[in-house]
Amino acid sequence: MARVDTPSPSGTPPSALPCQEGEDDMCEDQTTAPVQYIFAARDPVHGGASDLEPWVTDGTAEGTHLLLDIVPGTGGSSPSGFTALGDGRAVFTTRDGTDWITDGTAEGTTPLPATLPALTGGSVAALGDGRFLLALDDGMHGTEPVITDFTAAGTRLLADLNPGPDGSAPALFTALGDGRFVFSASDRSPASAPPAGGEGEGVGRELWISDGTAGGTHLLADINPGAASSDPGGITLLGDGRFLFTADDGTHGEEPWISDGTACGTHLLADIQAGAGRSTFGSGFTALGDGRFIVTADDGIHGLEPWITDGTACGTHLLADINPGLLDGVRILTSYLVLEDGRVLMTGDDGIHGLEPWITDGTAEGTRLLADIQAGGADGASVFASAFYTALGDGRALFAASDGLHGREPWVTDGTTGGTQLVMDIHPGEVGSDTLIVGPLAEGRVLLRADDGEHGIELWSTDGTAEGTALVKDIWPGSFSSMALFFTRLTPMDTDAWGA
């Protein structure tokens, strides 16, 4: 029988954060704010068997509820394109084409003015004054960068980068911290020209920069000259005004690049795979917290493996050849989680044990198999599950894995082999609960989506122990699934107790 949380009569108040030795009594008043997510789900009354409505959850039964019955009854509104604004609100679109904004309450969920350009999903950057930079489509210019406060009067086209109805499809908006923003966009217009001037045939998808004004919005660098695209990706701030990204200049293939926000200061960081071969495959960079970053790359000799860079060519090198030779030691989708002690969790395959959790201290000698969860060559941690290592905030991390006996279930690790273990067999037996890690909640808990065989696919939460693992709410009572999906965090990231 699955365990179900019983709401307390007065709800779930925030817990006091532990005081550190030497701190005054004021720290006893510090609290952990709830972490709220918006998602789409169905129940017998709202959405029914064939459709969905927007829901919210903070990981408690009383905090999990229908946000708004947009299409009353079992019709459902099919909400999608949830995009967090970073201030506790999100925008989304319903099946009829209506765009909405919400603060996670029914009263604060309203349709955006019909005169606003249409949401197109993707990234968003806050300007810090209540306005946001994101991609919108006004029906005339195509999808272009727009600055908006989500009122008709406070919405304006930043720049028509690709004149005409096709639009530039901007993406990856990233604030540099000095009032400027970088993003990728495509300008295929014949009249466009690279920074050096002269007529061109468009510049393809390249890196752009803006200070929030039309005059201050321009192509940063035509990395792949002419109409070809460099397809920049993985934009990651170094913290000193520079940023890393991946791009293809048409000569070296897709490789790591670095920029200080100027054309002259934008250059290839390292040609990891010499020649025209691509090394990074759209991989992002993970900050280790000591000025170094880890990235998945293939140098053409060692296969896909973890690499380290400090933002210099000399400081960019192979971390470890997990699977010796040409075979891949990690996968393109592998993510990295930095633990509190600076070590990094990842999923690797040494060619002997299958895909399993690995750990590294940033050196080849300190990179090792953490646990052979499914003994032998079978995969214990799948590529899909490995993208969701989530910190619990106490030095441990949660992930999903299968040991061949229990199916895919939640596992926990403290970074040691002995401390890596099954949390709970939510769906007893080999079938498994098909656990999906959603993200951190308050008070050292993590939100999951799982199927215990009795309640269908529903929301669960865990603190990394069997006793602390519980069904949050059976949204669709019985064995039918609520099919909760499209989870998007509403709560700003800096409100977490441990900064997750």
N, C-alpha and C positions, 0 to 999 in steps of 0.2 A: 504494500500500500504506500502510495506516495505521501510524503509529508506536505502539509499545506500550512502556510503562515496564518495565524489568527491575529487580526488587527487588535491593537490595544484600544481601550475605550476612548482614549484621548488622542489617538493617532500615534505617530512615531516622531517624537521630538528629536532634534539634532543632539548628538552626543558631544560632551566636552572633549576637546583635544587634550592629550596627555601633556602635562607640564614637564619641561626639561629642568634638570638640576640647575639651581642658581637663578631661575626665573622667579618673578614676584607673583603674588597671588592673582594678579589680573589675568594671567593666562588661564585660570580656571573658568573664566567667562567666555573663552573662545569656543566657538561651535563650528561644526561641519555642516555646511549648507547642503540640502538635498540636491542630488543630481538628477535632472529630468530629461527624458528622451521623448521625442514625438515619433510615431510610427503609424503604419496602416494595418488594420486588422478587421476581422468580421465577427459578428456574433449573430444569434438567431433572429434578433430584432433589427439590428442596424447593419445593412449590407447583405445579410443572408448568405446563402451558400455560394453566390456567384459574384459578390462585390465587396468593397472595402470602404471604411470610413477612417478619419484620423483619430488616433488615440494618444494618450500620454501615460508615462509611468515614471515613478521615482524609485521603483524596486520594492514597493510595499503594496499590499492588497488595496488599501484605501487610496493610495496615490496612483492607482492604475485604473483609468476610466476613459470612456468615450470623450473626446474633446468636443466634438460638435456633430450632430446628425445633419450633415449638409443636405443630403437627399433623404427626407424622412421615409422611414420604412425600410424594406429590404432591397431597395434599388441600389443604394450606395453611390458614392461620388468618385471612387477610384483615385484617391489623392496620390500624387507622385512628385518627383522633383524636389523633395524636401531639401532646403538649403539653409543652414544655420547662419545667422547674421553676426554671431559672436557677442551679442548683448542680451541674451536670454530670449530672443525672438527667432522665428524662422519664416520663410516664405515657401509656398508650394502651389501646385496647380491641380485642379480637378478635371475630370474627364470632359466636361463641357467647355473647357478652355478658360475658366475663371481662375484668376490668380488670387491667392490669399496671403495674409500675414497673421501670425499668431504669437502670443506671449505664453502659450501653454494653458490658457484659461478660455472657457467658452465666451466670456465677455470680451476678451482680448483677441478673439479670432474673427476677422472681418475681411470681406473681399476688397482687393485693391481697386482703386478707381479704374473704370473701364477705359479711360483716356490714357492710362499709362501704357508704355510699350510692354509687350508680352514677355514673361519670364522664359528663359531658355535653359535654366539649370546651370550647374557648374560652380565655379569659384566666386567668391565675393571678398572684397577688402573694405574694411571700415576706414573712413577718412578721419574719424575721431571727433566729429562735430555733429553726429546724428545723421550724416549722409554716408552713402555706400557707393562703391564702384563695382559694377557687375555687368554682365552681358544681357542686353534686352533687344527685342525686335519690335520696331515701331510700324512695321508693315511697309515702309518706304525705303529705308536704308539697309534692310537686312539686320542681322545680329551684329551689333556694334557696342563699344563700351559706353555705358551711360552712368551718370552720377544722379543719385536719387535719394530722397528721404521718404519715398513711397507716398508722396502726395503729388498731385498734378502740377502744382506750382513749383515744387521743389525737385522736379525731374528735368534733366537736360541731356542731350547727346554730348558726350565728351568730345568725340571726333569721329568723322565719317572716314575711317581708315581705308576702306575699299568702296569707293563711290559706286552707287548703283544698288539694286535690290538684293544682291547676293550677300553683302556684309563680310566682315573680316573674321567672324566667329572667334572673338577674343576668349582666352582662357588662362588659367594659372595666375590670377591676380595675386601679387605678393607685395606687401608693404616693406620698404627698405628701412623704415624707422626714421627717415629724415624728411618726411613729407612727400617722398616720391614712391612710385609703384612700378613694378615691372610686370609684364605679361606677354603671352604669345598671341600673335594675330597674323592673319594672312591678307596681303594686299596684292591682288592679281590685276589691278587696273593698269592699262598700258602707259598711263602718264606718270606713274610712280617712279621715283628715282632713289638710288642709294644715297647715303650721306654725302658722297663726293660730288653729287650733282649729275646732271645729264639725263637724257631720256632713258627709260627702262621699260621692261615688259612685266612689271610687277616684281615683288621680292619674295613671293611664297610665304610660308609660315616662318616667321622670325621673331626675335625678341624686341619688344617695344618698351618704352619708359614714359612715365607721365608724372607731372606735378599736380595734376587735377585740373589743369587748364588746357584749352584746345591748343594754344600756342606752345605749351610746354609738353605736348604729347608728340613723340616722334619715334622713328625707328632707332633702336639703340645700335644695332649692328646688323649688316646683311651678311651673316655668317656663311651662308651658302649662296654665293653671288648670283644675281640675276633672278630668274623666275623660279628656280629650284628652292626647296624648303630645307631649313636646318632642323625643323621640328623640335624646338627646345622643350625640355621637360625636367622634372625633378628639381625645381628651383628650391634651394636651401640656403638660408642666411648663415654666414660665418660668425656674425656678431661684431664685426669691425667695419661694417659698411660695404663689405664685399659679399658675393653670393656664388655658390656653386650651381651648376646646372649641366644637363647633357645636351649635346647638339651634334649635328653632322654637317661639316663644312664642304662636303662633296669630294674631299680628298682623303680624309683620315677616317671616314665612317663615323658612326655615333660614338662620341668619347666624352669624358668629363671636361667641362670648361669652367672658367672663373671670370668674374666681372666685378668692377667697382662702380658700375653704373655709367661708365663712359665708353665710347667706341674704342678709344685707345687702350683703355684698361680692360677690354674684353678679349680674352685669348684662350686658346687651347691649353688646358692644364697638363694633360699627358696623353700621348697616343698609346694607350694600353695595348691595343691590338694593332701592331704596325701595319701601315698601308690603309687600304680602303675598307677593311673589315670593321664591323661595329663591335664594340666591347660591352656597352652598358645596357642596351636593350630597354631603354626607358626607366632604368632603375633610379630610385631616389637615394638620397644621402641621409644617414642617421648620425646625429651628433653624439659623440662619446662623452662630452662634457669636459674634455681636456685639450680642446683645440683640434682634435682629430675627428674624422668622419669615416664611416664604413659604407661601402657601396658594393653591389654585386656586379662583377665584370668578368669578361672572358678575353684573355690575351692571345688566344689562338693556340696556346701550348698546354694550358692547364684546365681548360674548360671553364664553366661558370664557377667562380669562387669568390669568397669575401676579400675585398681590397681595402686598404687604409689610405687616407690622404690627410695631410695637414694644410692643404691649399697651396702646396708647392710641388713642382715636378719631382724634385729629389725626395720629397716626403710622401710620394704616392707609390705604393708597392703592394704586392700580393701579401695578404695576411697569412693565409695558410692554404696549402693544396690538400683540401679535405679528401678528395677522391683523386689520388695521384694519376697524372697523365691527362689525356684529352677529355676524359669523362667529367661530367658536372658534379661538383661537390655540393652545390646549392642550386636552387631553382630561381627562375626570374621573379616569381611571386614571393620569395622568401622575405620576411621582414625581420627586423632586429629590435630587441627590447633591451635597453640599458637598465640594469638593476641598480639598487641603491649603492652598492659597493663598487660600481664602475664596470663590473663584468657585463658581458652581452650574451643574451640568449638568441639562438637562431636555430633553424632546422637544416640539417646537413645529411649527406649520404656519402659514406666512405667507400661504397661499392661492396661492403661486407654486411652491414647491419641494416640497410635500407634507410629511408628517411626517418631520422630520429632527432630529438633535441640535443643540441650542442651548446657549448659555452666557451667563451674566450675572454681573456683579459687584455686583448689587443696585441698579443704577441703570438708568433707561431708556436712557441713552446707551451703557451698557456691556452691553446685552442684544443679542445678535446670533446669526445663523445660524452654527453652527460648521462644518458641512460638508454639502454637498448630495450625500449618498452615492449615491442613485439619481437621476441627473440628470433635471431636468424636474419635472413635477407629481406623479410617482409617489412613494409612501412608501418611504423608505429604512429608517427606524426605526419599526416598528409600535407601536401603543399597548401591546400585550401585551408586546413585547420591552422597551419603554422602562421598564417597571416594575422592571427589574433592572440599572440602572447599579450597578456594584460597584467600590469602590476597590481598587487593587492595592497601595497603601501607599507608593508612590514618586512620587506626584504624577500618576499615570495612573489611568484607569478603564476597565473592561471593559463592553461592552454587546453586544447582538445586533442585527444589521441586514442588509439585503440591498441590493446595488448593482444588481440586475437581471441580473447576469451569474453570480453565485455562489450565489444563494439566501440564506437566512438563516444567517449564520455569525457567529463572534465577531469583534468589532472592538475597537480600543483607541484611546484618545485621551489626550493630555497637556494638553488644553484649547486647542490651536492647530489651525488647519485643516491645516497640513502634518503635524502629529503625530497626525492621525486617520486610521487605516488598518485594512485587513483584517489580522487576526492570522494566520488560516490558513483555506484552503478545505478544511475537514474532509471534506466530500462534494463532490468536484470536479464542476463544472458548475452548471447553473441550478437543479437540484433543491434543493440546500442540505442542511445537516445538521439543520435545525430546532433550532438551538442554543437551549438554555434556561440562563440563568445561575442557578446554585443559591446560591452565596454564597462568602465568603472562606475560604481555608485558611491554614495557617501559611506563613511564609517568602515572602510576596508572591505567592502563587498563588491561583487561583480555581477552584472546582468547577463543572463544566458537565455538562449532559446533552445528548448529541448522537448523531446517526446518520451514520456515515461511508459507508454503503452496503454495508459488508462485515460489520459486527458487530451491526447493529441498533441500537436505542436503548440506549446504555450510558453509563457515567460517564467523563468526560474531565477533565483539569485543564490549566491554562495559566498562564504567568507574563507573558502579553501579547506573547510572541514565537512565531514559527512553530516555532523549534527547541525551545522550552519548552512546546509543546502536545502532549499525549499521551493516548492511551487509558489510563485508570486500570486497568480490569479488564473483561474480556469475561465478565460474570457468566453469561450464557447463551451458551456458545461457538457460534460461527458467526453466521449472519445473523439468527437469531431474537432478538427484543428481550427484555431483562430487565424492561422497562416500569417502571423505577425511578421512584417518585413519593412524595409526602408527605414531602419532605425537611424535617427539623426539627433545628436545631442543638442538640447536647448541651452543648458546651463553653461555659462562661460567657463573656459578651461581653468582660469586662475582661482576658482572657488573651491577646488578640490583640497582636501586635507593634505594630500601628498603631491599635489601638482600634476596629477596624471592627465 
